Each structure stands twice: as C-alpha cells, then as structure tokens.
Amino acid sequence: MRAVFLADAHLRHPDDANYRALLAFLGEQEGRTDLLGLLGDICEFLVGYPDEVFPQYRPLFAALHRLQESGTRLVYVEGNHDFHLAPYFDRHLPCRLLTDGGVIDLDGQRVFVAHGDLANPADRGYRRLRALLRSTPLRLLLRTLPMALTRHIARRASAASRRSGDDKRRRWPVRDILLPYAEAHLASGCQAVITGHFHQPFREQLPGGELIALGDWISQYSYAVWEDGEFRLESYPPR
C-alpha cells in the first residue's frame, strides 16, 4: 500500500508556484497512490457551498477528481482555513471527511490523522473561535451569503490568522505542544500520529510509536509517504 499525506498549502491562485507544484504532484500520483490524506489548510480559505467551490479552487478539485478516478481513496481533514466542506464533498467528491481528525488504517496500523489546530489545550481563545466558526448557525448563514462577499471576508480573516499564528509559534514551541498530543493518541492504541498546522516538518520516535509533523506546501513542499510498511518524510522539488 502507498499512501501520501500533506497539509498547509494555503493555496490562493492557480498561477502561484505552490499551486502549480501541487497540481503537478497530484498528477504524478495518478495510478500509483492508494490513499491521499489532505490534512487541512490546503486552501487559504474555503467553505463548502453545495454545488460550487470558489473559482480559484476549481483546478484543485478537478485534479482530486482525476486522482479518485485513477483509484486513489481520499481522506480530507478540515483545518482552520477550510471547513464546512461536507455539502460539496457529499455531492461532488465523495470521500472520508474528518472534521476533527480521526483514525485510519494503513496495512493494519492504526494511524491518527489531524490538522493539529486542537493540539494545544492552552489556546482557549482559538478553541472558542473555532467553535463559533463551525457552529450550525454560522454554517447556515454562510450558505445565504454571495460567494464574492464570503471571499472578501475570508481575505481579511486569513491575514489576521497569519499574524496570530506567528505570535503563537513564539509563545508555544511546536514540540512542546505536539509531543504530549501524540503520546496521548499513541497511548490509546494508535501506532502513529500525523499532523499539520505548525508548518515545521519533523519525525519523532516516541515510546508508543511515531509522530510525523508534515510541514507545509508553501516553501518546504514537504509530505509524508507510507510505503513498504514504513513512513518517509520527503520534499517535492517544484519544476
């Protein structure tokens, strides 16, 4: 079995280098990858309308559709920049959609996959904001707004999110957050934990298994591969 995992592309426009690289990478996976795990924040901002996506993401979803047609199963974990996606996925790109992460099976290994935005229990302010953004009233409100207005709001919110993220990385070192988070899931019976969100790629062997932080697809182009019964952390060289 071959599985590929990536996160945090924060795609904006199809002409951007990281967007072009991701489309090329997805094309290369057709017919040779059994499972693709997208672990959140693939788009700079995306919420699900039932029958369409923001225009700039149509090439991405077309590439995902071709990948599915080639035989790849898709697991999509919602992030803090892409959520409320079920209406579109259910109708047009059926896959396993995980809102808060979950356990998947890789050749009999239990692997917990998550975006990682819930890894820090001390970040109570973000947790309150997340609960609001994912609430049913807001989901229903978003469906009534014109897509152009939603995109305008999203651009402003994304800029604020980036500033907040830089501050949090200074306050809370990544390993201090992810190691206990992974240890808890390994203690529950998983053999590995894969997460995004923190934009720092690394692997850590822990007493109960393995932690893989994916890094990002902005400048690092990092991703993880499960093949021949083991993980590798790799980087894609844009062409």
C-alpha positions in Angstrom: 0.0 0.0 0.0 1.2 3.5 -0.8 -0.3 6.5 1.0 0.6 10.2 0.8 -0.1 12.9 3.3 0.3 16.6 3.0 -1.1 19.8 4.7 -0.9 23.6 4.8 -0.6 24.5 1.1 -2.7 27.7 1.7 -3.5 27.8 -2.0 -4.6 31.2 -3.3 -4.3 31.4 -7.1 -3.6 28.8 -9.8 -0.7 30.9 -11.1 1.1 30.7 -7.8 4.2 28.5 -7.6 3.0 26.3 -4.8 -0.4 25.8 -6.5 1.2 24.8 -9.8 3.5 22.4 -7.9 0.6 20.8 -6.1 -1.3 20.2 -9.3 1.8 18.6 -10.9 2.4 16.5 -7.8 -1.2 15.3 -7.7 -1.0 14.4 -11.4 2.1 12.3 -10.7 0.2 10.3 -8.1 -2.5 9.1 -10.5 -2.4 5.3 -10.8 0.3 4.8 -8.2 -1.2 6.0 -4.9 -3.8 4.1 -2.9 -4.7 6.8 -0.5 -4.2 10.6 -0.3 -4.6 12.3 3.0 -5.1 16.1 2.9 -4.7 17.3 6.5 -6.2 20.7 6.4 -5.5 24.3 5.2 -5.0 23.1 1.7 -6.8 26.3 0.7 -6.1 29.7 2.1 -9.9 29.9 2.8 -12.6 27.5 1.7 -16.1 26.9 3.0 -18.5 24.5 1.3 -21.3 25.6 -0.9 -23.4 22.7 -2.0 -22.8 22.9 -5.8 -19.7 25.0 -6.3 -16.3 26.0 -4.9 -14.6 29.3 -5.1 -13.4 29.8 -8.7 -9.7 29.7 -7.8 -10.0 26.2 -6.4 -11.7 24.6 -9.4 -8.4 23.3 -10.8 -7.6 21.7 -7.5 -10.9 19.9 -7.2 -10.6 18.8 -10.8 -7.2 17.3 -10.0 -8.6 15.5 -7.0 -11.5 14.1 -9.1 -9.0 12.7 -11.6 -7.0 11.2 -8.8 -10.1 9.5 -7.5 -10.9 8.2 -10.9 -7.5 6.6 -11.1 -8.3 4.6 -8.0 -7.0 6.7 -5.1 -9.1 7.0 -1.9 -9.3 10.4 -0.5 -9.2 11.4 3.2 -9.7 15.1 3.9 -9.2 16.6 7.4 -10.7 20.0 7.8 -8.4 22.7 9.0 -8.8 26.2 10.4 -8.9 27.7 6.9 -11.1 25.0 5.2 -14.2 23.8 6.9 -18.0 23.2 6.4 -17.0 21.2 3.4 -19.5 18.4 3.7 -22.1 19.9 1.4 -19.8 20.0 -1.6 -17.9 16.8 -0.9 -21.1 14.8 -0.3 -22.5 15.8 -3.7 -19.4 16.0 -5.9 -16.3 14.4 -4.4 -17.4 11.6 -2.0 -14.5 10.8 0.4 -13.8 10.3 4.0 -14.2 13.8 5.5 -12.9 14.3 9.1 -13.9 17.5 10.9 -11.7 16.9 14.0 -9.3 14.2 12.8 -9.6 10.5 13.3 -8.1 7.1 12.9 -7.3 5.5 9.6 -5.9 2.0 8.8 -2.6 1.6 6.9 -1.8 -2.0 6.4 -3.3 -2.9 9.8 -1.6 0.0 11.5 -3.9 2.4 13.4 -2.8 6.0 12.5 -4.4 9.1 13.9 -4.5 11.9 11.4 -5.4 15.5 12.3 -4.9 19.0 11.2 -3.3 19.9 14.6 -5.2 23.1 15.5 -6.7 21.3 18.5 -3.3 20.0 19.8 -2.8 22.9 22.2 -5.3 22.8 25.1 -3.9 26.1 26.5 -5.1 28.0 23.4 -8.5 28.6 24.8 -9.2 31.7 22.7 -8.7 29.8 19.5 -11.0 27.0 20.7 -13.8 29.4 21.4 -13.4 31.0 17.9 -13.2 27.6 16.3 -16.5 26.5 18.0 -18.2 29.7 16.7 -16.9 29.3 13.1 -18.0 25.7 12.9 -21.4 26.3 14.6 -24.6 25.4 12.7 -26.0 29.0 12.7 -22.8 30.3 11.0 -22.8 27.4 8.6 -26.4 28.2 7.6 -25.5 31.9 7.3 -22.6 31.3 5.0 -24.9 29.5 2.6 -27.0 32.6 2.2 -24.1 35.0 1.5 -23.0 35.7 -2.0 -19.7 33.9 -2.7 -18.0 37.2 -3.6 -18.8 38.5 -0.1 -17.6 35.4 1.6 -14.3 35.6 -0.3 -13.8 39.2 0.7 -14.4 38.4 4.4 -12.1 35.4 4.0 -9.2 37.5 2.7 -9.3 39.8 5.8 -9.7 36.9 8.2 -6.8 35.0 6.7 -4.5 37.9 7.1 -5.4 38.2 10.8 -5.0 34.4 11.2 -1.4 34.6 9.9 -0.5 37.3 12.3 -2.0 35.4 15.2 -0.2 32.2 14.1 3.2 33.9 14.1 2.6 35.1 17.7 1.5 31.7 18.9 4.6 30.0 17.5 6.7 32.3 19.5 4.7 31.6 22.7 4.3 27.8 22.3 7.2 25.8 20.8 5.9 23.2 18.5 7.5 20.2 20.1 6.2 21.2 23.5 2.6 21.0 22.0 2.9 18.0 19.7 4.8 15.5 21.8 2.2 15.2 24.6 -0.6 15.4 22.0 0.9 12.5 20.1 1.7 10.5 23.2 -1.9 10.6 24.3 -3.1 9.2 21.0 -0.4 6.5 20.9 -1.4 5.5 24.4 -5.0 5.0 23.1 -3.8 2.3 20.7 -2.5 4.1 17.7 0.9 3.3 16.2 1.5 6.7 14.6 0.2 10.3 14.6 0.3 12.6 11.6 -0.5 16.3 11.9 -0.2 19.6 10.0 -0.9 23.1 11.1 2.5 24.0 12.6 4.5 24.4 9.3 7.5 22.6 10.7 8.4 19.2 9.2 9.9 16.6 11.5 9.6 13.0 12.7 9.9 11.8 16.3 10.1 8.3 17.5 8.2 8.0 20.8 7.9 5.1 23.2 4.5 4.1 21.8 5.0 4.9 18.1 5.8 7.7 15.7 4.9 11.4 15.4 5.1 13.0 11.9 4.6 16.7 11.5 4.1 17.4 7.8 5.4 20.9 7.5 3.9 22.9 4.6 3.4 23.1 0.9 4.4 26.8 0.7 8.1 26.9 0.6 9.1 23.4 2.0 6.8 21.3 -0.2 7.1 18.6 2.4 4.9 15.5 2.6 4.9 12.0 4.1 4.7 8.7 2.3 3.6 5.3 3.8 5.1 2.5 1.7 6.5 -0.9 2.4 5.3 -0.7 6.0 7.1 2.5 7.0 6.9 6.3 6.7 9.2 8.6 4.9 9.2 12.4 5.1 10.0 13.8 1.7 10.1 17.1 -0.2 8.8 17.7 -3.7 11.1 19.8 -5.9 9.0 22.2 -7.9 9.7 22.1 -11.6 
